[in-house]
Amino acid sequence: MGDARTAEERQREIVRAARATGQVDVTALAAELGVAKETVRRDLRALEDHGLIRRTHGGAYPVESAGFETTLAYRATSHVPEKRRIAAAAAELLGDAETVFVDEGFTPQLIA
Protein backbone atom coordinates (compact mmCIF):
# COMPACT_ATOMS: atom_id res chain seq x y z
CA MET A 1 0.00 0.00 0.00
CA GLY A 2 2.96 2.34 0.50
CA ASP A 3 3.54 2.49 -3.25
CA ALA A 4 -0.12 3.29 -3.96
CA ARG A 5 -0.04 6.20 -1.52
CA THR A 6 3.20 7.47 -3.08
CA ALA A 7 1.63 7.22 -6.54
CA GLU A 8 -1.42 9.09 -5.28
CA GLU A 9 0.69 11.86 -3.80
CA ARG A 10 2.74 12.07 -6.99
CA GLN A 11 -0.40 12.25 -9.10
CA ARG A 12 -1.82 15.00 -6.89
CA GLU A 13 1.38 16.97 -7.42
CA ILE A 14 1.16 16.43 -11.20
CA VAL A 15 -2.43 17.71 -11.32
CA ARG A 16 -1.51 20.67 -9.11
CA ALA A 17 1.41 21.55 -11.41
CA ALA A 18 -0.72 21.16 -14.55
CA ARG A 19 -3.40 23.45 -13.14
CA ALA A 20 -0.85 26.01 -11.96
CA THR A 21 1.08 26.26 -15.22
CA GLY A 22 -1.46 25.09 -17.81
CA GLN A 23 0.69 22.14 -18.88
CA VAL A 24 3.33 19.72 -17.67
CA ASP A 25 6.29 18.02 -19.34
CA VAL A 26 7.19 14.35 -18.74
CA THR A 27 10.95 14.99 -18.58
CA ALA A 28 10.62 17.93 -16.19
CA LEU A 29 8.15 16.05 -13.98
CA ALA A 30 10.43 13.02 -13.80
CA ALA A 31 13.30 15.25 -12.66
CA GLU A 32 11.18 17.21 -10.16
CA LEU A 33 9.56 14.09 -8.69
CA GLY A 34 12.73 11.98 -8.75
CA VAL A 35 11.15 9.15 -10.72
CA ALA A 36 11.59 7.58 -14.15
CA LYS A 37 9.83 9.06 -17.18
CA GLU A 38 7.87 5.82 -17.54
CA THR A 39 6.53 6.30 -14.00
CA VAL A 40 5.34 9.78 -14.96
CA ARG A 41 3.76 8.39 -18.14
CA ARG A 42 1.94 5.76 -16.07
CA ASP A 43 0.73 8.49 -13.71
CA LEU A 44 -0.46 10.58 -16.66
CA ARG A 45 -2.37 7.60 -18.08
CA ALA A 46 -4.05 7.06 -14.71
CA LEU A 47 -4.91 10.74 -14.39
CA GLU A 48 -6.30 10.81 -17.92
CA ASP A 49 -8.40 7.72 -17.15
CA HIS A 50 -9.85 9.66 -14.21
CA GLY A 51 -10.60 12.65 -16.44
CA LEU A 52 -8.20 15.04 -14.69
CA ILE A 53 -5.72 15.70 -17.50
CA ARG A 54 -5.35 15.19 -21.24
CA ARG A 55 -2.09 13.70 -22.42
CA THR A 56 -0.09 15.24 -25.24
CA HIS A 57 3.15 14.16 -26.88
CA GLY A 58 5.67 14.57 -24.07
CA GLY A 59 3.31 15.96 -21.47
CA ALA A 60 -0.23 16.84 -20.51
CA TYR A 61 -2.58 19.71 -19.72
CA PRO A 62 -5.42 19.95 -17.20
CA VAL A 63 -8.89 19.13 -18.45
CA GLU A 64 -10.22 22.44 -17.16
CA SER A 65 -8.15 24.36 -19.69
CA ALA A 66 -9.70 22.43 -22.54
CA GLY A 67 -13.28 23.22 -21.62
CA PHE A 68 -12.99 26.50 -19.76
CA GLU A 69 -14.86 29.33 -21.44
CA THR A 70 -13.99 32.87 -20.43
CA THR A 71 -16.65 35.55 -20.01
CA LEU A 72 -17.47 37.97 -22.81
CA ALA A 73 -16.34 40.82 -20.56
CA TYR A 74 -12.90 39.21 -20.24
CA ARG A 75 -12.65 38.48 -23.97
CA ALA A 76 -13.63 42.09 -24.75
CA THR A 77 -10.46 43.27 -23.01
CA SER A 78 -8.07 40.57 -24.21
CA HIS A 79 -6.03 40.89 -27.45
CA VAL A 80 -8.22 43.77 -28.65
CA PRO A 81 -5.85 45.17 -31.33
CA GLU A 82 -5.52 41.73 -32.92
CA LYS A 83 -9.28 41.18 -32.80
CA ARG A 84 -9.87 44.56 -34.43
CA ARG A 85 -7.49 43.61 -37.28
CA ILE A 86 -9.28 40.25 -37.72
CA ALA A 87 -12.66 42.00 -37.77
CA ALA A 88 -11.50 44.57 -40.33
CA ALA A 89 -10.08 41.85 -42.58
CA ALA A 90 -13.29 39.82 -42.31
CA ALA A 91 -15.46 42.86 -43.07
CA GLU A 92 -13.39 43.55 -46.21
CA LEU A 93 -14.39 40.11 -47.51
CA LEU A 94 -18.09 40.96 -47.37
CA GLY A 95 -19.86 42.21 -50.47
CA ASP A 96 -22.87 44.53 -50.73
CA ALA A 97 -26.24 43.11 -49.69
CA GLU A 98 -24.76 39.88 -48.32
CA THR A 99 -26.36 38.09 -45.42
CA VAL A 100 -23.99 37.12 -42.64
CA PHE A 101 -24.80 35.10 -39.56
CA VAL A 102 -22.78 36.26 -36.58
CA ASP A 103 -22.14 34.02 -33.60
CA GLU A 104 -21.66 35.32 -30.08
CA GLY A 105 -18.31 36.63 -28.96
CA PHE A 106 -16.33 39.84 -28.98
CA THR A 107 -14.62 39.38 -32.36
CA PRO A 108 -17.95 38.66 -34.13
CA GLN A 109 -19.35 41.80 -32.47
CA LEU A 110 -16.50 43.80 -33.96
CA ILE A 111 -17.19 42.31 -37.40
CA ALA A 112 -20.85 43.25 -37.12
Secondary structure, 3 states (H helix, E strand, C coil): CHHHHHHHHHHHHHHHHHHHHCCEEHHHHHHHHCCCHHHHHHHHHHHHHCCCEEEECCEEEEHHHHHCCCCHHHHCCCCHHHHHHHHHHHHHCCCCCCCCCCCCCHHHHHHC
